[in-house]
Amino acid sequence: MNAEFKLKDQIAGTATFVRARAGNLWYRTPIGFEFPVPFSELEEATFEAEIKGSFLIRYIRKHADMIAEARKETVE
């Protein structure tokens, strides 16, 4: 992750459902970071329109790491 991305800031507050697309539920944190939650990982879980950001930390971190890696590969 880059210096501007602070996970603690992302999980504060409530993440809001944005859309369902290509096998993912997309959520947005209060400060605007969007991340996917794969349908394949939902199993019997219920994902509401609004969820505490801390409950979604796994997905936020995973997507932020993927973005950071892609940026790193682009710069090199």
C-alpha positions in Angstrom: 0.0 0.0 0.0 1.2 3.5 -0.6 1.7 6.2 2.1 -1.7 7.9 1.5 -3.7 4.8 2.1 -4.4 4.2 5.8 -6.5 1.1 6.5 -7.6 2.5 9.8 -9.3 5.5 8.0 -11.0 3.1 5.6 -12.6 0.9 8.2 -13.9 3.8 10.4 -17.6 4.1 9.9 -19.9 2.2 7.5 -19.2 0.8 4.1 -22.1 1.2 1.6 -23.2 -1.2 -1.1 -22.6 0.3 -4.6 -23.3 -2.4 -7.2 -23.1 -6.1 -8.0 -21.0 -6.8 -11.1 -19.0 -9.7 -12.5 -19.4 -12.0 -9.5 -18.7 -9.3 -6.9 -20.6 -7.1 -4.5 -18.9 -3.7 -4.6 -18.8 -1.5 -1.4 -17.6 2.0 -0.8 -16.0 3.2 2.4 -17.0 6.6 3.9 -13.9 8.2 2.3 -14.6 6.8 -1.1 -12.5 3.6 -1.5 -14.4 1.0 -3.5 -13.6 -2.7 -3.1 -15.2 -6.0 -4.2 -16.6 -8.9 -2.1 -16.6 -12.0 -4.3 -19.9 -13.9 -4.4 -17.9 -17.1 -4.1 -16.9 -16.2 -0.6 -20.4 -15.3 0.7 -21.6 -18.8 1.5 -24.5 -18.3 4.0 -23.4 -14.8 5.1 -25.8 -11.9 4.7 -24.3 -8.7 3.2 -26.5 -5.7 3.9 -26.6 -2.4 2.1 -24.5 -0.8 4.9 -21.9 -2.8 6.9 -19.4 -1.7 9.5 -16.1 -1.1 7.7 -14.3 -3.2 10.3 -16.3 -6.3 9.3 -15.0 -5.9 5.8 -11.3 -5.3 6.6 -10.2 -8.5 4.8 -11.7 -7.3 1.5 -10.5 -3.7 1.9 -6.9 -4.8 2.6 -6.9 -7.4 -0.2 -8.1 -4.9 -2.8 -5.7 -2.1 -1.6 -2.8 -4.6 -1.8 -3.8 -5.5 -5.3 -3.9 -1.9 -6.4 -0.6 -1.1 -4.8 1.0 -4.1 -6.5 -0.4 -3.0 -9.9 0.9 0.5 -9.4 4.3 -0.9 -8.5 4.5 -3.0 -11.6 3.4 0.0 -13.8 6.1 2.3 -12.4 8.9 -0.3 -12.7 
